[in-house]
């Protein structure tokens, strides 16, 4: 599989879209464990940040082509 190649980063575009709440929690738990256990960088592109706090401790907002730290992000 993909992870057998030992990537340094995983880029996910709207990974929670279309999933029910239980599936979202399961995927977030899996990705969080993967990040913690392997040091893998996980980049998530999403319009909905609910539930992503644990997985993504640092966030950026993109608006009109400008990247800015998310409100409350101290990183």
PDB file of N, CA, C and O in Angstrom:
ATOM      1  N   UNK A   1       0.803  -1.179   0.000  1.00  0.00           N
ATOM      2  CA  UNK A   1       0.000   0.000   0.000  1.00  0.00           C
ATOM      3  C   UNK A   1       0.854   1.254   0.000  1.00  0.00           C
ATOM      4  O   UNK A   1       2.084   1.204  -0.033  1.00  0.00           O
ATOM      5  N   UNK A   2       0.175   2.347   0.037  1.00  0.00           N
ATOM      6  CA  UNK A   2       0.802   3.659   0.010  1.00  0.00           C
ATOM      7  C   UNK A   2       1.797   3.847   1.145  1.00  0.00           C
ATOM      8  O   UNK A   2       2.901   4.344   0.922  1.00  0.00           O
ATOM      9  N   UNK A   3       1.426   3.460   2.346  1.00  0.00           N
ATOM     10  CA  UNK A   3       2.290   3.696   3.497  1.00  0.00           C
ATOM     11  C   UNK A   3       3.505   2.779   3.509  1.00  0.00           C
ATOM     12  O   UNK A   3       4.459   3.046   4.239  1.00  0.00           O
ATOM     13  N   UNK A   4       3.498   1.718   2.729  1.00  0.00           N
ATOM     14  CA  UNK A   4       4.651   0.829   2.646  1.00  0.00           C
ATOM     15  C   UNK A   4       5.845   1.547   2.033  1.00  0.00           C
ATOM     16  O   UNK A   4       6.985   1.125   2.227  1.00  0.00           O
ATOM     17  N   UNK A   5       5.603   2.608   1.309  1.00  0.00           N
ATOM     18  CA  UNK A   5       6.683   3.388   0.697  1.00  0.00           C
ATOM     19  C   UNK A   5       7.275   4.404   1.669  1.00  0.00           C
ATOM     20  O   UNK A   5       8.197   5.132   1.301  1.00  0.00           O
ATOM     21  N   UNK A   6       6.776   4.472   2.887  1.00  0.00           N
ATOM     22  CA  UNK A   6       7.250   5.385   3.932  1.00  0.00           C
ATOM     23  C   UNK A   6       7.276   6.845   3.481  1.00  0.00           C
ATOM     24  O   UNK A   6       8.339   7.465   3.460  1.00  0.00           O
ATOM     25  N   UNK A   7       6.126   7.393   3.123  1.00  0.00           N
ATOM     26  CA  UNK A   7       6.100   8.798   2.703  1.00  0.00           C
ATOM     27  C   UNK A   7       6.395   9.719   3.882  1.00  0.00           C
ATOM     28  O   UNK A   7       6.201   9.332   5.035  1.00  0.00           O
ATOM     29  N   UNK A   8       6.860  10.928   3.602  1.00  0.00           N
ATOM     30  CA  UNK A   8       7.110  11.918   4.642  1.00  0.00           C
ATOM     31  C   UNK A   8       5.863  12.746   4.927  1.00  0.00           C
ATOM     32  O   UNK A   8       5.735  13.336   6.000  1.00  0.00           O
ATOM     33  N   UNK A   9       4.953  12.790   3.970  1.00  0.00           N
ATOM     34  CA  UNK A   9       3.741  13.592   4.135  1.00  0.00           C
ATOM     35  C   UNK A   9       2.560  12.909   3.460  1.00  0.00           C
ATOM     36  O   UNK A   9       2.706  12.168   2.487  1.00  0.00           O
ATOM     37  N   UNK A  10       1.400  13.186   4.009  1.00  0.00           N
ATOM     38  CA  UNK A  10       0.146  12.687   3.459  1.00  0.00           C
ATOM     39  C   UNK A  10      -0.758  13.901   3.264  1.00  0.00           C
ATOM     40  O   UNK A  10      -1.037  14.622   4.222  1.00  0.00           O
ATOM     41  N   UNK A  11      -1.217  14.134   2.044  1.00  0.00           N
ATOM     42  CA  UNK A  11      -2.082  15.271   1.740  1.00  0.00           C
ATOM     43  C   UNK A  11      -3.491  14.749   1.495  1.00  0.00           C
ATOM     44  O   UNK A  11      -3.717  13.911   0.621  1.00  0.00           O
ATOM     45  N   UNK A  12      -4.434  15.258   2.283  1.00  0.00           N
ATOM     46  CA  UNK A  12      -5.822  14.794   2.225  1.00  0.00           C
ATOM     47  C   UNK A  12      -6.734  15.962   1.865  1.00  0.00           C
ATOM     48  O   UNK A  12      -6.720  16.990   2.543  1.00  0.00           O
ATOM     49  N   UNK A  13      -7.514  15.815   0.819  1.00  0.00           N
ATOM     50  CA  UNK A  13      -8.451  16.847   0.390  1.00  0.00           C
ATOM     51  C   UNK A  13      -9.861  16.444   0.816  1.00  0.00           C
ATOM     52  O   UNK A  13     -10.434  15.492   0.286  1.00  0.00           O
ATOM     53  N   UNK A  14     -10.409  17.181   1.779  1.00  0.00           N
ATOM     54  CA  UNK A  14     -11.753  16.928   2.304  1.00  0.00           C
ATOM     55  C   UNK A  14     -11.940  15.463   2.721  1.00  0.00           C
ATOM     56  O   UNK A  14     -12.868  14.806   2.249  1.00  0.00           O
ATOM     57  N   UNK A  15     -11.074  14.948   3.594  1.00  0.00           N
ATOM     58  CA  UNK A  15     -11.145  13.523   3.941  1.00  0.00           C
ATOM     59  C   UNK A  15     -12.406  13.115   4.700  1.00  0.00           C
ATOM     60  O   UNK A  15     -12.760  11.936   4.717  1.00  0.00           O
ATOM     61  N   UNK A  16     -13.085  14.071   5.326  1.00  0.00           N
ATOM     62  CA  UNK A  16     -14.265  13.732   6.124  1.00  0.00           C
ATOM     63  C   UNK A  16     -15.577  13.925   5.368  1.00  0.00           C
ATOM     64  O   UNK A  16     -16.643  13.569   5.870  1.00  0.00           O
ATOM     65  N   UNK A  17     -15.500  14.483   4.175  1.00  0.00           N
ATOM     66  CA  UNK A  17     -16.711  14.763   3.393  1.00  0.00           C
ATOM     67  C   UNK A  17     -17.462  13.472   3.084  1.00  0.00           C
ATOM     68  O   UNK A  17     -16.886  12.496   2.604  1.00  0.00           O
ATOM     69  N   UNK A  18     -18.737  13.491   3.366  1.00  0.00           N
ATOM     70  CA  UNK A  18     -19.593  12.353   3.041  1.00  0.00           C
ATOM     71  C   UNK A  18     -19.562  11.218   4.044  1.00  0.00           C
ATOM     72  O   UNK A  18     -20.257  10.218   3.863  1.00  0.00           O
ATOM     73  N   UNK A  19     -18.767  11.352   5.103  1.00  0.00           N
ATOM     74  CA  UNK A  19     -18.698  10.293   6.119  1.00  0.00           C
ATOM     75  C   UNK A  19     -19.666  10.592   7.254  1.00  0.00           C
ATOM     76  O   UNK A  19     -19.869  11.753   7.609  1.00  0.00           O
ATOM     77  N   UNK A  20     -20.263   9.552   7.825  1.00  0.00           N
ATOM     78  CA  UNK A  20     -21.097   9.759   9.006  1.00  0.00           C
ATOM     79  C   UNK A  20     -20.184  10.049  10.197  1.00  0.00           C
ATOM     80  O   UNK A  20     -18.968   9.881  10.105  1.00  0.00           O
ATOM     81  N   UNK A  21     -20.768  10.484  11.307  1.00  0.00           N
ATOM     82  CA  UNK A  21     -19.994  10.913  12.472  1.00  0.00           C
ATOM     83  C   UNK A  21     -19.071   9.815  12.998  1.00  0.00           C
ATOM     84  O   UNK A  21     -17.922  10.093  13.343  1.00  0.00           O
ATOM     85  N   UNK A  22     -19.550   8.587  13.063  1.00  0.00           N
ATOM     86  CA  UNK A  22     -18.726   7.484  13.571  1.00  0.00           C
ATOM     87  C   UNK A  22     -17.535   7.223  12.649  1.00  0.00           C
ATOM     88  O   UNK A  22     -16.426   6.978  13.124  1.00  0.00           O
ATOM     89  N   UNK A  23     -17.755   7.272  11.360  1.00  0.00           N
ATOM     90  CA  UNK A  23     -16.664   7.060  10.404  1.00  0.00           C
ATOM     91  C   UNK A  23     -15.660   8.204  10.454  1.00  0.00           C
ATOM     92  O   UNK A  23     -14.457   7.983  10.319  1.00  0.00           O
ATOM     93  N   UNK A  24     -16.152   9.428  10.649  1.00  0.00           N
ATOM     94  CA  UNK A  24     -15.252  10.573  10.789  1.00  0.00           C
ATOM     95  C   UNK A  24     -14.346  10.394  11.999  1.00  0.00           C
ATOM     96  O   UNK A  24     -13.133  10.587  11.908  1.00  0.00           O
ATOM     97  N   UNK A  25     -14.938  10.022  13.137  1.00  0.00           N
ATOM     98  CA  UNK A  25     -14.141   9.812  14.354  1.00  0.00           C
ATOM     99  C   UNK A  25     -13.114   8.710  14.145  1.00  0.00           C
ATOM    100  O   UNK A  25     -11.965   8.845  14.566  1.00  0.00           O
ATOM    101  N   UNK A  26     -13.515   7.627  13.503  1.00  0.00           N
ATOM    102  CA  UNK A  26     -12.601   6.520  13.249  1.00  0.00           C
ATOM    103  C   UNK A  26     -11.442   6.927  12.362  1.00  0.00           C
ATOM    104  O   UNK A  26     -10.296   6.568  12.634  1.00  0.00           O
ATOM    105  N   UNK A  27     -11.725   7.671  11.303  1.00  0.00           N
ATOM    106  CA  UNK A  27     -10.662   8.120  10.403  1.00  0.00           C
ATOM    107  C   UNK A  27      -9.730   9.092  11.110  1.00  0.00           C
ATOM    108  O   UNK A  27      -8.512   9.003  10.959  1.00  0.00           O
ATOM    109  N   UNK A  28     -10.292  10.022  11.881  1.00  0.00           N
ATOM    110  CA  UNK A  28      -9.457  10.970  12.619  1.00  0.00           C
ATOM    111  C   UNK A  28      -8.568  10.255  13.630  1.00  0.00           C
ATOM    112  O   UNK A  28      -7.403  10.616  13.798  1.00  0.00           O
ATOM    113  N   UNK A  29      -9.108   9.250  14.299  1.00  0.00           N
ATOM    114  CA  UNK A  29      -8.324   8.473  15.267  1.00  0.00           C
ATOM    115  C   UNK A  29      -7.189   7.735  14.553  1.00  0.00           C
ATOM    116  O   UNK A  29      -6.054   7.730  15.030  1.00  0.00           O
ATOM    117  N   UNK A  30      -7.492   7.120  13.424  1.00  0.00           N
ATOM    118  CA  UNK A  30      -6.481   6.409  12.641  1.00  0.00           C
ATOM    119  C   UNK A  30      -5.374   7.358  12.177  1.00  0.00           C
ATOM    120  O   UNK A  30      -4.191   7.044  12.312  1.00  0.00           O
ATOM    121  N   UNK A  31      -5.751   8.502  11.639  1.00  0.00           N
ATOM    122  CA  UNK A  31      -4.757   9.462  11.154  1.00  0.00           C
ATOM    123  C   UNK A  31      -3.933  10.048  12.290  1.00  0.00           C
ATOM    124  O   UNK A  31      -2.729  10.258  12.142  1.00  0.00           O
ATOM    125  N   UNK A  32      -4.577  10.314  13.423  1.00  0.00           N
ATOM    126  CA  UNK A  32      -3.866  10.840  14.585  1.00  0.00           C
ATOM    127  C   UNK A  32      -2.848   9.825  15.100  1.00  0.00           C
ATOM    128  O   UNK A  32      -1.711  10.185  15.401  1.00  0.00           O
ATOM    129  N   UNK A  33      -3.249   8.570  15.201  1.00  0.00           N
ATOM    130  CA  UNK A  33      -2.326   7.509  15.630  1.00  0.00           C
ATOM    131  C   UNK A  33      -1.177   7.364  14.645  1.00  0.00           C
ATOM    132  O   UNK A  33      -0.024   7.212  15.051  1.00  0.00           O
ATOM    133  N   UNK A  34      -1.479   7.410  13.374  1.00  0.00           N
ATOM    134  CA  UNK A  34      -0.460   7.292  12.337  1.00  0.00           C
ATOM    135  C   UNK A  34       0.551   8.429  12.449  1.00  0.00           C
ATOM    136  O   UNK A  34       1.759   8.199  12.387  1.00  0.00           O
ATOM    137  N   UNK A  35       0.060   9.647  12.613  1.00  0.00           N
ATOM    138  CA  UNK A  35       0.937  10.816  12.753  1.00  0.00           C
ATOM    139  C   UNK A  35       1.813  10.695  13.994  1.00  0.00           C
ATOM    140  O   UNK A  35       3.019  10.936  13.939  1.00  0.00           O
ATOM    141  N   UNK A  36       1.207  10.324  15.099  1.00  0.00           N
ATOM    142  CA  UNK A  36       1.927  10.220  16.363  1.00  0.00           C
ATOM    143  C   UNK A  36       2.963   9.092  16.330  1.00  0.00           C
ATOM    144  O   UNK A  36       4.071   9.265  16.837  1.00  0.00           O
ATOM    145  N   UNK A  37       2.626   7.954  15.749  1.00  0.00           N
ATOM    146  CA  UNK A  37       3.507   6.782  15.771  1.00  0.00           C
ATOM    147  C   UNK A  37       4.591   6.793  14.704  1.00  0.00           C
ATOM    148  O   UNK A  37       5.610   6.118  14.855  1.00  0.00           O
ATOM    149  N   UNK A  38       4.391   7.546  13.630  1.00  0.00           N
ATOM    150  CA  UNK A  38       5.369   7.529  12.536  1.00  0.00           C
ATOM    151  C   UNK A  38       6.047   8.868  12.297  1.00  0.00           C
ATOM    152  O   UNK A  38       7.064   8.933  11.607  1.00  0.00           O
ATOM    153  N   UNK A  39       5.495   9.938  12.861  1.00  0.00           N
ATOM    154  CA  UNK A  39       6.038  11.266  12.599  1.00  0.00           C
ATOM    155  C   UNK A  39       5.620  11.815  11.238  1.00  0.00           C
ATOM    156  O   UNK A  39       6.149  12.828  10.783  1.00  0.00           O
ATOM    157  N   UNK A  40       4.678  11.147  10.598  1.00  0.00           N
ATOM    158  CA  UNK A  40       4.195  11.544   9.285  1.00  0.00           C
ATOM    159  C   UNK A  40       3.543  12.922   9.359  1.00  0.00           C
ATOM    160  O   UNK A  40       2.746  13.186  10.259  1.00  0.00           O
ATOM    161  N   UNK A  41       3.875  13.788   8.428  1.00  0.00           N
ATOM    162  CA  UNK A  41       3.207  15.077   8.311  1.00  0.00           C
ATOM    163  C   UNK A  41       1.885  14.861   7.588  1.00  0.00           C
ATOM    164  O   UNK A  41       1.846  14.256   6.517  1.00  0.00           O
ATOM    165  N   UNK A  42       0.805  15.357   8.177  1.00  0.00           N
ATOM    166  CA  UNK A  42      -0.516  15.219   7.568  1.00  0.00           C
ATOM    167  C   UNK A  42      -1.023  16.616   7.223  1.00  0.00           C
ATOM    168  O   UNK A  42      -1.165  17.468   8.099  1.00  0.00           O
ATOM    169  N   UNK A  43      -1.292  16.838   5.951  1.00  0.00           N
ATOM    170  CA  UNK A  43      -1.842  18.105   5.474  1.00  0.00           C
ATOM    171  C   UNK A  43      -3.296  17.842   5.098  1.00  0.00           C
ATOM    172  O   UNK A  43      -3.590  16.987   4.261  1.00  0.00           O
ATOM    173  N   UNK A  44      -4.198  18.588   5.728  1.00  0.00           N
ATOM    174  CA  UNK A  44      -5.629  18.405   5.477  1.00  0.00           C
ATOM    175  C   UNK A  44      -6.187  19.674   4.843  1.00  0.00           C
ATOM    176  O   UNK A  44      -6.013  20.774   5.367  1.00  0.00           O
ATOM    177  N   UNK A  45      -6.847  19.507   3.730  1.00  0.00           N
ATOM    178  CA  UNK A  45      -7.542  20.605   3.071  1.00  0.00           C
ATOM    179  C   UNK A  45      -9.022  20.396   3.370  1.00  0.00           C
ATOM    180  O   UNK A  45      -9.599  19.375   2.999  1.00  0.00           O
ATOM    181  N   UNK A  46      -9.636  21.379   4.047  1.00  0.00           N
ATOM    182  CA  UNK A  46     -11.020  21.189   4.463  1.00  0.00           C
ATOM    183  C   UNK A  46     -11.735  22.519   4.630  1.00  0.00           C
ATOM    184  O   UNK A  46     -11.124  23.531   4.973  1.00  0.00           O
ATOM    185  N   UNK A  47     -13.028  22.502   4.386  1.00  0.00           N
ATOM    186  CA  UNK A  47     -13.879  23.654   4.667  1.00  0.00           C
ATOM    187  C   UNK A  47     -14.458  23.561   6.073  1.00  0.00           C
ATOM    188  O   UNK A  47     -14.950  24.555   6.605  1.00  0.00           O
ATOM    189  N   UNK A  48     -14.405  22.396   6.668  1.00  0.00           N
ATOM    190  CA  UNK A  48     -14.999  22.139   7.980  1.00  0.00           C
ATOM    191  C   UNK A  48     -13.908  21.664   8.931  1.00  0.00           C
ATOM    192  O   UNK A  48     -13.358  20.576   8.760  1.00  0.00           O
ATOM    193  N   UNK A  49     -13.595  22.488   9.937  1.00  0.00           N
ATOM    194  CA  UNK A  49     -12.505  22.165  10.850  1.00  0.00           C
ATOM    195  C   UNK A  49     -12.959  21.436  12.108  1.00  0.00           C
ATOM    196  O   UNK A  49     -12.134  21.092  12.954  1.00  0.00           O
ATOM    197  N   UNK A  50     -14.253  21.199  12.241  1.00  0.00           N
ATOM    198  CA  UNK A  50     -14.774  20.527  13.424  1.00  0.00           C
ATOM    199  C   UNK A  50     -14.160  19.137  13.530  1.00  0.00           C
ATOM    200  O   UNK A  50     -14.251  18.332  12.603  1.00  0.00           O
ATOM    201  N   UNK A  51     -13.533  18.866  14.671  1.00  0.00           N
ATOM    202  CA  UNK A  51     -12.939  17.561  14.909  1.00  0.00           C
ATOM    203  C   UNK A  51     -11.502  17.431  14.449  1.00  0.00           C
ATOM    204  O   UNK A  51     -10.853  16.429  14.747  1.00  0.00           O
ATOM    205  N   UNK A  52     -10.986  18.418  13.729  1.00  0.00           N
ATOM    206  CA  UNK A  52      -9.624  18.316  13.210  1.00  0.00           C
ATOM    207  C   UNK A  52      -8.561  18.836  14.180  1.00  0.00           C
ATOM    208  O   UNK A  52      -7.368  18.723  13.899  1.00  0.00           O
ATOM    209  N   UNK A  53      -8.971  19.400  15.310  1.00  0.00           N
ATOM    210  CA  UNK A  53      -8.034  20.032  16.230  1.00  0.00           C
ATOM    211  C   UNK A  53      -6.934  19.088  16.710  1.00  0.00           C
ATOM    212  O   UNK A  53      -5.764  19.469  16.751  1.00  0.00           O
ATOM    213  N   UNK A  54      -7.296  17.874  17.068  1.00  0.00           N
ATOM    214  CA  UNK A  54      -6.303  16.922  17.576  1.00  0.00           C
ATOM    215  C   UNK A  54      -5.346  16.476  16.477  1.00  0.00           C
ATOM    216  O   UNK A  54      -4.150  16.307  16.713  1.00  0.00           O
ATOM    217  N   UNK A  55      -5.871  16.290  15.298  1.00  0.00           N
ATOM    218  CA  UNK A  55      -5.050  15.835  14.181  1.00  0.00           C
ATOM    219  C   UNK A  55      -4.164  16.955  13.659  1.00  0.00           C
ATOM    220  O   UNK A  55      -3.024  16.713  13.263  1.00  0.00           O
ATOM    221  N   UNK A  56      -4.674  18.164  13.656  1.00  0.00           N
ATOM    222  CA  UNK A  56      -3.971  19.303  13.053  1.00  0.00           C
ATOM    223  C   UNK A  56      -3.728  20.393  14.090  1.00  0.00           C
ATOM    224  O   UNK A  56      -4.528  21.321  14.209  1.00  0.00           O
ATOM    225  N   UNK A  57      -2.633  20.292  14.840  1.00  0.00           N
ATOM    226  CA  UNK A  57      -2.373  21.291  15.873  1.00  0.00           C
ATOM    227  C   UNK A  57      -2.024  22.666  15.301  1.00  0.00           C
ATOM    228  O   UNK A  57      -2.160  23.675  15.993  1.00  0.00           O
ATOM    229  N   UNK A  58      -1.581  22.712  14.060  1.00  0.00           N
ATOM    230  CA  UNK A  58      -1.278  23.989  13.408  1.00  0.00           C
ATOM    231  C   UNK A  58      -2.170  24.116  12.183  1.00  0.00           C
ATOM    232  O   UNK A  58      -2.256  23.204  11.360  1.00  0.00           O
ATOM    233  N   UNK A  59      -2.825  25.249  12.079  1.00  0.00           N
ATOM    234  CA  UNK A  59      -3.730  25.447  10.954  1.00  0.00           C
ATOM    235  C   UNK A  59      -3.469  26.785  10.278  1.00  0.00           C
ATOM    236  O   UNK A  59      -3.017  27.743  10.904  1.00  0.00           O
ATOM    237  N   UNK A  60      -3.763  26.825   8.998  1.00  0.00           N
ATOM    238  CA  UNK A  60      -3.685  28.051   8.214  1.00  0.00           C
ATOM    239  C   UNK A  60      -5.002  28.230   7.489  1.00  0.00           C
ATOM    240  O   UNK A  60      -5.642  27.262   7.076  1.00  0.00           O
ATOM    241  N   UNK A  61      -5.392  29.472   7.343  1.00  0.00           N
ATOM    242  CA  UNK A  61      -6.576  29.797   6.551  1.00  0.00           C
ATOM    243  C   UNK A  61      -6.111  30.386   5.229  1.00  0.00           C
ATOM    244  O   UNK A  61      -5.170  31.179   5.192  1.00  0.00           O
ATOM    245  N   UNK A  62      -6.766  30.001   4.153  1.00  0.00           N
ATOM    246  CA  UNK A  62      -6.492  30.567   2.833  1.00  0.00           C
ATOM    247  C   UNK A  62      -7.707  31.372   2.415  1.00  0.00           C
ATOM    248  O   UNK A  62      -8.803  30.832   2.264  1.00  0.00           O
ATOM    249  N   UNK A  63      -7.507  32.660   2.230  1.00  0.00           N
ATOM    250  CA  UNK A  63      -8.595  33.533   1.819  1.00  0.00           C
ATOM    251  C   UNK A  63      -8.061  34.529   0.799  1.00  0.00           C
ATOM    252  O   UNK A  63      -7.106  35.255   1.073  1.00  0.00           O
ATOM    253  N   UNK A  64      -8.667  34.561  -0.350  1.00  0.00           N
ATOM    254  CA  UNK A  64      -8.242  35.465  -1.427  1.00  0.00           C
ATOM    255  C   UNK A  64      -6.762  35.314  -1.749  1.00  0.00           C
ATOM    256  O   UNK A  64      -6.080  36.299  -2.033  1.00  0.00           O
ATOM    257  N   UNK A  65      -6.266  34.082  -1.705  1.00  0.00           N
ATOM    258  CA  UNK A  65      -4.879  33.805  -2.061  1.00  0.00           C
ATOM    259  C   UNK A  65      -3.864  34.113  -0.979  1.00  0.00           C
ATOM    260  O   UNK A  65      -2.660  34.036  -1.226  1.00  0.00           O
ATOM    261  N   UNK A  66      -4.324  34.462   0.224  1.00  0.00           N
ATOM    262  CA  UNK A  66      -3.422  34.812   1.320  1.00  0.00           C
ATOM    263  C   UNK A  66      -3.551  33.778   2.435  1.00  0.00           C
ATOM    264  O   UNK A  66      -4.654  33.492   2.900  1.00  0.00           O
ATOM    265  N   UNK A  67      -2.409  33.217   2.865  1.00  0.00           N
ATOM    266  CA  UNK A  67      -2.387  32.271   3.989  1.00  0.00           C
ATOM    267  C   UNK A  67      -2.156  33.025   5.285  1.00  0.00           C
ATOM    268  O   UNK A  67      -1.233  33.834   5.381  1.00  0.00           O
ATOM    269  N   UNK A  68      -2.996  32.762   6.289  1.00  0.00           N
ATOM    270  CA  UNK A  68      -2.830  33.365   7.606  1.00  0.00           C
ATOM    271  C   UNK A  68      -3.059  32.298   8.666  1.00  0.00           C
ATOM    272  O   UNK A  68      -3.831  31.364   8.448  1.00  0.00           O
ATOM    273  N   UNK A  69      -2.383  32.429   9.834  1.00  0.00           N
ATOM    274  CA  UNK A  69      -2.643  31.467  10.917  1.00  0.00           C
ATOM    275  C   UNK A  69      -4.106  31.548  11.342  1.00  0.00           C
ATOM    276  O   UNK A  69      -4.710  32.621  11.340  1.00  0.00           O
ATOM    277  N   UNK A  70      -4.654  30.412  11.702  1.00  0.00           N
ATOM    278  CA  UNK A  70      -6.040  30.375  12.168  1.00  0.00           C
ATOM    279  C   UNK A  70      -6.155  31.102  13.495  1.00  0.00           C
ATOM    280  O   UNK A  70      -5.188  31.176  14.254  1.00  0.00           O
ATOM    281  N   UNK A  71      -7.316  31.632  13.774  1.00  0.00           N
ATOM    282  CA  UNK A  71      -7.570  32.321  15.037  1.00  0.00           C
ATOM    283  C   UNK A  71      -7.306  31.366  16.183  1.00  0.00           C
ATOM    284  O   UNK A  71      -7.807  30.241  16.185  1.00  0.00           O
ATOM    285  N   UNK A  72      -6.519  31.807  17.164  1.00  0.00           N
ATOM    286  CA  UNK A  72      -6.219  30.977  18.321  1.00  0.00           C
ATOM    287  C   UNK A  72      -5.042  30.043  18.124  1.00  0.00           C
ATOM    288  O   UNK A  72      -4.634  29.372  19.072  1.00  0.00           O
ATOM    289  N   UNK A  73      -4.484  29.976  16.930  1.00  0.00           N
ATOM    290  CA  UNK A  73      -3.336  29.104  16.660  1.00  0.00           C
ATOM    291  C   UNK A  73      -2.078  29.836  17.087  1.00  0.00           C
ATOM    292  O   UNK A  73      -1.783  30.922  16.589  1.00  0.00           O
ATOM    293  N   UNK A  74      -1.342  29.241  18.006  1.00  0.00           N
ATOM    294  CA  UNK A  74      -0.135  29.883  18.518  1.00  0.00           C
ATOM    295  C   UNK A  74       1.121  29.369  17.847  1.00  0.00           C
ATOM    296  O   UNK A  74       2.217  29.834  18.157  1.00  0.00           O
ATOM    297  N   UNK A  75       0.988  28.422  16.936  1.00  0.00           N
ATOM    298  CA  UNK A  75       2.159  27.845  16.270  1.00  0.00           C
ATOM    299  C   UNK A  75       2.593  28.695  15.103  1.00  0.00           C
ATOM    300  O   UNK A  75       3.564  28.363  14.424  1.00  0.00           O
TER     301      UNK A  75
END
